[in-house]
Amino acid sequence: MPDRRRVVIGSLFILLAAGSSLLLQMTGEGEIEKIEAEHTPDYYVEDFSITTMGVDGKLERTLSAERMLHYPDDDSTELTRPHLVIYEEGAPPWKIKSERGWVSGDGQLVLLNGAVEIDRAAAPGIRPVHIDTHNLRVRPKENYAETDEKVKIRSLGDVQRSVGMQAWLGEPIRIKFLSKVRGHYEIN
């Protein structure tokens, strides 16, 4: 009889464990479905473009993308192949491209993910600049960008490399390299 009792108690524990596991899976799947349902886009736009003007009516920024998805739960936006242009009076604009992007609901933060290219053309008294990096954080209203990734900056024959960068793209323009800085400068 003691062996039969052990078998019954063991069977009850196995059934209890299986039932708990099934209940946990059902509850977990419901939670995942609920989270997915909450973060679902409510609309999308192909060939999206938005322009921001200053209080003086001058062009400040444009943001365009191949595709834009808007999420109502946090008012965020996902972008495919975003292109951000920052205009500065009296200078060529900064043109920033990436593979993917995300914009916070309040528009204060833009994350440019994947490979990022930043370009500014030459003008009288202004050298051309080309920057290659990954995963750039941009605060558009401040004309500020930063990354913790590797950075390569080329301007004419000069090349600078670093890990991490902070860049203030408005006047006065400043770029701060964060670590492992290397440079090659051509003397004319």
C-alpha positions in Angstrom: 0.0 0.0 0.0 2.8 2.6 0.7 4.0 2.2 -2.9 0.6 2.9 -4.3 0.3 5.9 -2.0 3.6 7.3 -3.3 2.4 6.7 -6.9 -0.8 8.6 -6.3 0.9 11.5 -4.6 3.6 11.6 -7.3 0.9 11.6 -10.0 -0.9 14.4 -8.2 2.3 16.5 -8.1 2.9 15.8 -11.8 -0.6 16.9 -12.7 -0.3 20.0 -10.5 3.0 20.9 -12.1 1.6 20.3 -15.6 -1.5 22.4 -14.8 0.6 25.2 -13.4 2.8 25.2 -16.4 -0.2 25.3 -18.8 -1.8 28.1 -16.8 1.4 30.1 -16.8 1.7 29.6 -20.6 -1.8 30.7 -21.2 -1.4 33.8 -18.9 2.0 34.7 -20.5 0.6 34.4 -24.0 -2.3 36.6 -23.1 0.1 39.2 -21.7 2.3 39.1 -24.8 -0.8 39.5 -27.0 -2.0 42.4 -24.9 1.3 44.1 -25.1 1.5 43.6 -28.9 -2.1 44.9 -29.2 -1.2 48.0 -27.2 1.9 48.8 -29.4 0.3 48.6 -32.8 0.6 51.3 -35.4 -2.6 53.3 -36.1 -1.4 54.7 -39.4 1.5 54.7 -41.8 2.8 57.1 -44.4 4.9 56.3 -47.5 7.4 58.9 -48.7 6.9 60.9 -45.5 8.3 64.4 -45.1 7.9 67.1 -42.4 9.4 70.6 -42.3 10.0 72.7 -39.2 10.1 76.5 -39.4 11.4 78.9 -36.7 9.3 81.7 -35.2 10.9 84.0 -37.7 9.6 81.8 -40.6 13.1 80.5 -41.5 13.6 76.9 -42.4 15.1 74.9 -39.4 14.8 71.2 -40.1 13.3 68.7 -42.5 12.7 65.0 -41.7 11.8 62.6 -44.4 11.6 58.8 -44.7 10.6 56.1 -47.1 8.0 54.9 -44.5 6.7 56.2 -41.2 4.7 54.2 -38.7 2.9 56.0 -35.9 2.1 54.3 -32.5 -0.7 55.8 -30.5 0.1 54.2 -27.1 3.3 56.3 -26.7 2.8 58.7 -29.7 6.2 57.5 -31.0 7.1 57.1 -34.7 9.3 54.5 -36.5 11.0 55.5 -39.7 12.5 53.5 -42.6 15.5 55.2 -44.2 15.2 58.5 -42.4 16.9 61.7 -43.7 17.2 64.6 -41.3 18.4 68.0 -42.6 19.4 70.7 -40.2 19.6 74.2 -41.6 21.9 76.9 -40.3 21.8 80.5 -41.7 24.8 81.3 -43.8 26.1 77.8 -44.0 25.3 74.6 -46.0 22.9 72.3 -44.1 23.8 69.2 -42.2 22.3 66.1 -43.9 22.0 63.0 -41.7 20.9 59.6 -43.1 20.4 56.2 -41.5 18.9 52.8 -42.0 16.1 53.1 -39.4 14.9 55.7 -37.0 12.6 56.4 -34.0 11.1 59.7 -32.9 9.8 60.2 -29.4 6.2 61.3 -28.9 7.2 64.8 -27.9 9.7 65.1 -30.8 12.5 65.9 -28.5 14.6 62.8 -29.3 15.4 61.1 -32.6 17.2 57.8 -32.6 19.0 57.0 -35.9 19.8 53.3 -35.9 22.1 51.3 -38.0 24.7 52.9 -40.2 24.6 56.7 -40.1 26.1 59.2 -42.5 26.4 62.9 -41.8 27.4 65.3 -44.5 27.9 69.0 -44.9 29.0 70.5 -48.2 31.8 73.0 -48.7 31.1 76.7 -48.9 33.3 79.8 -48.9 35.3 79.6 -45.6 33.6 76.3 -44.7 35.3 72.9 -45.2 33.2 69.9 -46.3 32.6 67.3 -43.6 31.6 63.6 -43.9 31.0 61.5 -40.7 30.4 57.8 -40.6 29.1 56.2 -37.4 26.2 54.0 -36.1 23.3 54.6 -33.7 23.1 58.3 -33.4 20.9 60.1 -30.8 19.7 63.5 -32.0 18.0 66.3 -30.0 16.8 68.3 -33.1 15.7 71.4 -31.3 19.2 71.8 -29.9 21.0 70.8 -33.1 22.8 68.2 -30.9 23.9 64.7 -31.8 25.8 62.0 -29.9 26.9 58.4 -30.2 28.9 55.8 -28.2 29.9 54.0 -31.4 33.0 54.3 -33.6 33.2 57.5 -35.5 35.2 58.4 -38.7 35.3 62.1 -39.8 36.7 63.2 -43.1 37.3 66.7 -44.2 39.4 67.2 -47.4 42.5 65.1 -46.7 42.1 65.1 -42.9 40.7 62.0 -41.1 39.8 61.6 -37.5 38.6 58.5 -35.7 37.3 58.0 -32.2 34.9 55.9 -30.1 32.0 58.1 -29.1 31.2 61.7 -30.2 29.2 64.6 -29.1 28.4 67.2 -31.8 26.8 70.6 -31.6 25.8 71.3 -35.2 24.6 74.9 -34.7 26.9 78.0 -34.5 29.4 77.7 -33.0 30.0 74.2 -34.3 31.8 71.9 -31.9 32.6 68.2 -32.0 33.9 66.4 -28.9 35.6 63.0 -29.3 35.1 60.8 -26.3 37.8 58.1 -26.4 40.5 56.4 -28.5 41.0 59.4 -30.7 43.3 59.1 -33.7 43.9 61.6 -36.5 45.7 62.0 -39.8 46.1 65.6 -41.0 47.4 66.7 -44.4 49.5 69.8 -44.5 48.9 71.9 -47.6 
